[in-house]
């Protein structure tokens, strides 16, 4: 009886991602415990965001981190080439590097926009109307800039990426609109607690990110 | 939809990145086409067929 070597169906990249995810669990747990310990000992000063705002800030930090990694990858066209081309060790083209820088900037902008409102109300309590208006004006400017960035990324994407973005948008709209309706109905019937618009936005953002990862995986972006 | 992309590419000793560059798409798109995770648009399917010098139905076959 010969023992045939088992061929793993999991690609090296997917295996690495899985290992990183498993390794990230204890790191996240102990980092969270350490941060909470600092808060208990009063090292956070006056910084005391609500649970919902904390969730937003974690999301914002995730987006900024992902943006920095994405833009940072473009710093070395050789490393980026390995990331894009897998076994084919050619360097990334200048256009590919520009695309990654653009994608990173869009993510960083999204994180900054997400963090600004909860940071403003937490750091400047009570927030004066003048400062609130200044934050809002800045947010509108960032939003316009990010929209231009998103459109530019769309124009530079190929058809698979555009298809992935369009599917993410469609699935997000249908699922999250349905979820929003069910919650609103439950709230109207006094069965569920009232959500603020900001809480609802947090849920849609988390839903959108999860759906985008799922669609990207389904379309073969995770090899 | 099935396709013969991987075979045609191998016959020419092209990597996925080579083919992607020739078609002006990303390597991920070639990988998704070869693994059946994505069916190309009609313009891309024609570009692929032209590149390999075959009629479109010799590269792509309907599974139905």
Interface residues (C-beta under 8 A of the other chain):
Chain A: X84 X85 X86 X87 X88 X90 X158 X159 X160 X161 X163 X218 X219 X220 X221 X223
Chain B: X15 X16 X17 X18 X24 X25 X26 X27 X28 X29 X31 X32 X35 X37 X38 X40 X41 X44
